[in-house]
Amino acid sequence: MKKVIAFLIVSFMFFIYVPTMVQADETSIQDEVFYRILVDRYNNLNVERDKQIDLDNPKAYHGGDLEGITDRLDTFEELGYTSIILSPIMANAPDGYHGYWIEDFYNVEQQFGDMESLQKLIDEAHEREIKVVLELVTKYVAKSHPIVTNPSKADWIDRDAQVNTAWGENVVALNQENEAVQDYLVDVAKYWKEETDVDGFQLHAADQASPSFLKLLSNEIKQSDENFYLLADVLEGKSDVTTLQENQHIDAVENHNAQQAMRDVFSKPGVSPENIFEATMQDSVVDMLFMDDQSMERFTQTLAENGRNPLTAWKLALTFLYSMPDVPVIYQGSHLPMYGSTLDEVQRMVEFNSGDKELTEFFNRISSLRQEFPALRRGNYEMVGTDGAMSVFKRTYDGQTMYIAINNDVKTRSVTISDVEEGKELRGYLSDQTFRANGNGEYRVGLDREMVEIFSVEEDTGLNWWFIGFIIGIFLLFIVGIVVLSRKQKKNEG
């Protein structure tokens, strides 16, 4: 009897519905989910490197290293991160924990590790199909860099440049219009690309770089490997990024307008996601979408100050981030989630022992859906309708259609969808809702307050009586089996 029941259960699992999937035919930047890491503030694994550490000083090294990142790769895989972006790892002046006080472009900062530990990280990441991107600083060097004190290289420095950042007091700007400087920086990029198996560069402060230099650098890199990622970091949120968007070799550009729009919407209830639509669709390039980073108040902190439930708000925000036609970038510790207002708080070590299990599970679930359905990553994107602070978006790709419903309102809302062909149903994957057409052939999609759902368009199977009967049959067999075993046991005891 046990064998019979086991066989029926296995058969049941075999016949469970498996959603129709479309296989993406080539790799694209839009297939990625980036995880941004501040190396020194992530995970300290090799304590033998802790020579410069001062945990009481927020401006000093706190011990994060490359080995510590390698140790967490399984977690990245579970959370669905397909690429990691490392803060600058080149040798820095003392206390240059952020990586922007570069003294040597050709060596790894000893506090973080060495070339061997970097390559080990890359190799083990690749085993998990995770890419590694290095943040490449080309605009600034530490005041203590040999270039700065070399009289023969006086014209390498842009003496008039203003550096208005938290780390700017110890750097000088390079004159990227100088051909010798351009050649030097291109050589630096080629060195890291050729000496390691790194998958891309995030070009730090690309908005402040010389357009002619960026054109030269990006052309040199893409000529040698067109699949090598080039991401544009935008230092000043209000910068004009037109030249970055027009550079055909740059794969994605940070979108600060969208970031602010997303925070404005999801940091408080009652604001329509429709407000983000214009900010994310203002250009034809791929945007890097993010809720926060190492230089601004954490999104979770903003939620707390507004009295909003972090779990609820992050679900809303992640559903938008992971289903739009751009690439999401998650800052370290967000899945826990971590709080912080000041720069010191935002950049503190990741608190692995804290966390919200339900939020971590949602990160896993939403990333799984993104990977499962190519239409959530590629193809057309349009607004279907809005009711109050609820919006529904539509994604289509290669014959696959998905609908994303986000209700950021304080009450139940609904949006009517009328462009679904006859005989179909909308099947949900986050809260397992299913909607069928009414008598007019329309689908009235309703969601409770502060809820989300992602739907695929599937054949309307109605009530599957065979399936229901199968379940009832298994249940009855289970009961019969219990009765038979119980009687047999009583007989043996007698």
Salt bridges, closest charged atoms under 4 A:
ASP25 OD1 - ARG378 NH1 3.89
ASP31 OD1 - ARG377 NE 2.70
ASP31 OD2 - ARG378 NH2 2.54
GLU32 OE2 - LYS131 NZ 2.87
ASP40 OD2 - ARG41 NE 2.72
GLU67 OE2 - ARG49 NH2 2.86
ASP74 OD1 - ARG128 NE 2.73
GLU124 OE1 - ARG128 NH1 3.88
GLU135 OE2 - ARG36 NH2 3.85
ASP199 OD2 - HIS126 NE2 2.71
GLU220 OE1 - LYS190 NZ 3.22
ASP233 OD1 - ARG36 NH2 3.54
ASP251 OD2 - LYS222 NZ 2.91
GLU254 OE2 - ARG36 NH1 2.96
GLU254 OE1 - HIS256 NE2 3.36
ASP344 OD1 - LYS59 NZ 3.61
GLU351 OE2 - ARG348 NE 2.72
GLU358 OE2 - LYS315 NZ 3.22
ASP387 OD1 - ARG413 NH1 3.25
ASP409 OD2 - ARG413 NE 2.70
ASP419 OD2 - LYS394 NZ 2.76
GLU425 OE2 - ARG427 NH2 2.07
GLU425 OE1 - ARG436 NE 3.20
ASP432 OD1 - ARG365 NH2 3.95
GLU450 OE2 - ARG308 NH2 2.92
GLU450 OE1 - ARG449 NH2 3.07
GLU459 OE2 - LYS424 NZ 2.50
ASP460 OD1 - ARG436 NE 2.90
